[in-house]
Amino acid sequence: MNPERRDRLRDAAIAVLAAEGGRGLTHRAVDRA
């Protein structure tokens, strides 16, 4: 996985966690973020 893509996924996952908590952290939620 290239570093830029990994960074975008990490940032999206953190945003989803902050907004929706652990239960909201799904692949689809990260894709939407």
Secondary structure by P-SEA (a helix, b strand, c coil): ccaaaaaaaaaaaaaaaaccccccccaaaaaac
